[in-house]
Amino acid sequence: MVRIKKLDKRGGLRVKTKKPTAQFLLLEAIWNLVGGPSAVAEAIGEIVQAPANWRLRGRVPLEKVMKVANALGISPWGLNYDGYSAVVHPYPTWEEVVNSYGLPAKTVKAILKARSK
């Protein structure tokens, strides 16, 4: 569960929990592999806030997918699978994309389980 802390209109603290999506979990794992949002920002020449926001959103914007993938030397499919598969045909299955990053088996299992729900 991801906990989001916000202030409501009355000024009080409100804590909201949401289930992480499979895309969020995969992007989180990719960011951890490459060294976090700061390493991604340094590689693509952006400020750190942009990759950190992409990580929280769970996907990289379509116009930045290829730039990020080329800078990090990874496949673009895991950065925004739903959006990228709508533009590029033919596309691999979600399982092929998740397995292509060489993540630990436990992480892959959690990502695939989140996608099936």
N, C-alpha and C positions, 0 to 999 in steps of 0.2 A: 504494500500500500504506500502511496505517496501522500504525504501530509502537506497541505497547503494552508498557510496562515494568512488571513486577510482581516482587515478591519471592516466591520459592517457599517451601515449608514448611521447607526446610533453611536459609533465610536468604540464599540466593544470588539474584542478579539474573537474571531470565528475560525475554527479549525475544520477544514473540509478534507476528507480522504477520498481518493479516487484510485481505482485499480489501474495499474500501468498497462498500456497496450503492448502488444508484441513488438511493434515498431519502436516504441520507446525503449523497451528492454534491449533490443538489438543495437540501437544507436548508443545507448549507455555502455554496452559491452565494447563497441567499436571505439568509442571515445576513451575508454579505459585502456584499450590495447595501444593506442597511439600516444597516450600520455595526458589525456584530459583536454578540456576546452582551451587552456592556454597554449598547449602544443599545437592544436588545430589552428588557433588564431595566428600563431607565429608562422605556420606553414603556408597559410593562404593570404596573409597580410591584412587581416581584419582585427578589430579590437576584440578583446576577450569576451565581452558581453554578447556578441552575436552568436558564436558557437555555444555559449552557455544557454542562451535562449532557445537555440535549435534543439539542444539536448532536452530541455524541459518540455518543449513542444513535441518532441519525439520524431522530428523529421527535419531534414535540411530543405530549404526552399528549392524548387525545381531549377531556377535559373543559376543556382550555386552548386548543384549536385556534381557536375563534371569538373568544376574548378577544385572542389574539395577532394574528389576522388583522385584526380591527377596529382594534386599536391601531396596527398598521403600515400599514393601508390596502392589504392584499394579499389575494389569493385564498386561502381556507383549504385548497385541495386539495393544495398542495405541502408543507404542514406535516406531514401524516400521511395520505398517499394511501390506503394499504391499509386502515387503520382507518376513515377517514372515508367511503370508498366502500362499506364494509360497512354503514354506518348510513344514508347519504343516497343516495336513488335518484331519478332516473337520474344517472349520474355520467359525466364526460368521460373520454376515453382518456388514458393516461399521456403520450402524445406531445403532446396538446392542453394538458395541465397544464404540461409542461416548457416548451413554446413560449410560454405565456401570460405568463411573467415577463420576457420581453425580454432574455434572457441572450445572451452572445456565442455565435456559431455553434459555436465549438470546444468550449465548455462544454456546450452542448446535445447535441452529438454524443457527448461522453464519457458524459454521463448516460444517453442512450438506449442506448449500447453496453453500459453496465453493467447495464441492466435486461434486455437481451436474453440475457444469459448465464445 
